[in-house]
């Protein structure tokens, strides 16, 4: 009788452990994906304004923990202002695609008498 109860409890714990391991793996992949997203956005934010159009297009990344496709779209809104759209599509269908949209403006030319 005790052996039967022990087997039932052990089977329940094994099922729970499997669920926790699956969730942990998914969270790990999501963290890697978020890190890749933040890294690419940081690169686009510090890139010189005039170099933004050269980054437009899609690129497939097959290395690393999260194989993905990254697309960059650069649109001129008005003179001196551009909208940058970054889309990251993981190849793993369990992870959703992410889109980040931000605007960049042409920096004003520096002049020592123009303090503001």
SVG drawing of the C-alpha trace seen along z (x, -y; Angstrom):
<svg xmlns="http://www.w3.org/2000/svg" viewBox="-2 -83 34 85">
<polyline fill="none" stroke="black" stroke-width="0.4" points="0.0,0.0 2.8,-2.5 4.6,-1.6 1.5,-2.4 1.1,-5.8 4.8,-6.5 4.6,-5.7 1.5,-8.0 3.2,-10.9 6.5,-10.4 4.5,-10.3 2.8,-13.6 6.1,-15.2 7.7,-14.0 4.9,-15.6 5.3,-18.9 9.1,-18.8 8.6,-18.4 6.3,-21.4 8.8,-23.5 11.6,-22.5 9.6,-23.3 8.7,-26.7 12.3,-27.4 13.6,-26.6 10.9,-28.9 11.8,-31.7 15.5,-31.3 14.8,-31.6 12.7,-34.6 15.5,-36.3 18.0,-35.6 15.5,-37.0 15.0,-40.1 18.7,-40.6 19.2,-40.3 16.4,-42.8 17.8,-45.3 21.3,-45.0 20.1,-45.7 18.0,-48.7 20.9,-50.1 23.1,-49.8 20.4,-51.6 20.1,-54.4 23.8,-55.2 24.3,-54.8 24.9,-58.2 21.6,-59.6 22.8,-59.6 23.8,-55.9 20.3,-54.7 19.1,-53.9 22.1,-51.6 20.8,-49.3 17.3,-48.8 16.5,-45.3 16.1,-41.8 18.8,-39.5 18.5,-35.8 20.5,-34.8 20.8,-31.0 23.4,-30.9 22.9,-31.2 20.1,-30.0 17.3,-31.8 17.5,-31.6 15.6,-34.5 14.9,-36.9 15.5,-40.6 14.1,-43.3 14.8,-47.1 12.6,-49.7 13.7,-53.3 11.1,-55.9 11.5,-59.7 8.7,-61.4 9.7,-65.0 13.0,-66.6 15.4,-65.8 13.2,-63.1 13.1,-59.4 11.0,-56.5 12.9,-53.3 10.9,-50.0 12.8,-47.0 11.0,-43.6 12.5,-40.4 10.8,-37.1 12.1,-34.0 12.1,-30.8 10.6,-29.1 6.8,-29.5 6.4,-29.3 8.0,-32.8 6.1,-35.8 7.6,-38.3 8.6,-41.7 8.4,-45.1 10.1,-48.3 9.3,-51.6 11.3,-54.8 12.1,-58.1 15.5,-59.7 16.1,-63.3 19.0,-64.9 21.3,-66.5 21.7,-70.3 25.0,-71.5 27.2,-72.7 28.0,-76.4 29.7,-77.9 27.4,-80.9 24.3,-78.7 24.1,-77.4 20.5,-76.4"/>
</svg>
